[in-house]
Amino acid sequence: FLYPKDPSINYIKRLIGTPGDRVNIENFNVYVNGKAIQQPYLDRKLVKKPFSRYMPERIIPKDKLFVMGDNRDNSNDGRFFGLIDKADVIGKATRVIFGKNHRMGTAIQ
């Protein structure tokens, strides 16, 4: 997607919330519509900062999306720059080319 603060930059993050979803974070767990989502791609040992521990509920409005990075403590994502416009989505990731924890070449869930 196009980075909201500078549309000349292409960004890639994990899609967490779509229009109508309620998204929040409690004790490092991400909840969508009241249910904790499975995050097997997340290295729990690297998730320690307060902004990764808690986020008040956000309801995703029409034509908007909420995204987060997998490296939660070091990710400039929707928690900081806000929601993205669906119209700014320019592609879909399908594989991890370079990655840690034996993720290289694996399909993205």
C-alpha positions in Angstrom: 0.0 0.0 0.0 1.0 3.6 -0.3 2.4 5.0 2.9 -0.1 7.5 4.2 2.5 10.1 5.2 4.3 9.9 1.9 2.5 8.2 -1.0 5.8 8.0 -3.0 6.8 5.1 -0.6 5.4 1.6 -0.9 4.8 -0.2 2.4 4.0 -3.8 3.3 2.3 -4.8 6.6 -0.1 -7.5 7.7 -3.8 -6.8 7.3 -5.5 -7.0 10.7 -8.8 -5.2 10.3 -11.3 -4.6 7.5 -14.4 -2.3 7.4 -16.8 -3.0 10.3 -14.2 -4.9 12.4 -13.5 -3.9 16.0 -9.7 -4.2 16.7 -7.9 -3.9 20.1 -4.8 -5.1 21.9 -4.9 -6.5 25.4 -1.8 -8.0 27.1 0.0 -8.4 23.8 -3.0 -10.3 22.2 -4.7 -8.7 19.2 -8.4 -9.1 19.2 -10.7 -8.7 16.1 -14.4 -8.6 16.9 -13.7 -9.8 20.4 -11.7 -12.9 19.4 -7.9 -13.2 19.8 -6.3 -13.9 16.4 -3.7 -16.6 16.0 -0.3 -15.0 15.3 2.1 -17.9 14.6 4.4 -15.5 12.7 5.0 -13.4 15.8 8.1 -13.9 17.9 6.6 -13.4 21.4 10.1 -12.9 22.9 10.4 -9.7 20.9 7.0 -8.2 21.9 7.6 -6.2 25.1 6.9 -2.5 24.6 3.7 -0.8 26.1 2.3 0.1 22.7 2.4 -3.6 21.7 0.7 -4.5 25.0 -2.4 -2.3 24.8 -4.4 -0.4 22.2 -8.0 0.8 22.8 -10.7 -0.6 20.5 -10.9 0.9 17.1 -13.9 0.3 14.7 -12.7 0.2 11.1 -14.9 2.5 9.0 -16.0 1.9 5.4 -13.2 2.0 2.8 -10.4 1.8 5.5 -8.0 -0.9 6.7 -6.0 -1.4 9.8 -2.5 -2.9 9.4 0.3 -4.0 11.7 3.9 -5.2 11.2 5.1 -8.6 12.4 8.0 -7.0 14.3 5.5 -5.3 16.6 7.9 -3.4 18.9 9.8 -1.9 15.9 7.0 -1.4 13.4 5.7 1.9 12.0 2.2 0.7 11.4 -1.5 1.5 11.8 -1.0 2.1 15.5 1.0 5.1 14.7 0.0 6.4 11.2 -3.7 5.4 11.5 -5.9 3.7 9.1 -5.1 3.3 5.4 -7.5 3.9 2.5 -8.5 0.7 0.6 -7.8 2.7 -2.6 -4.1 2.9 -1.6 -3.7 -0.9 -1.6 -1.5 -1.7 -4.6 -0.7 -5.4 -4.1 -0.7 -8.5 -2.0 2.2 -10.3 -0.5 2.2 -14.1 -1.0 5.7 -15.2 0.1 8.4 -14.3 2.6 11.6 -13.8 0.6 13.9 -12.9 3.4 12.9 -13.5 7.0 13.9 -14.8 10.4 12.8 -18.0 12.2 12.9 -20.2 9.1 10.2 -18.2 7.3 12.2 -17.7 4.1 10.3 -18.8 1.1 7.2 -19.7 3.1 3.7 -18.8 2.1 2.1 -15.9 4.0 -0.8 -16.8 6.2 
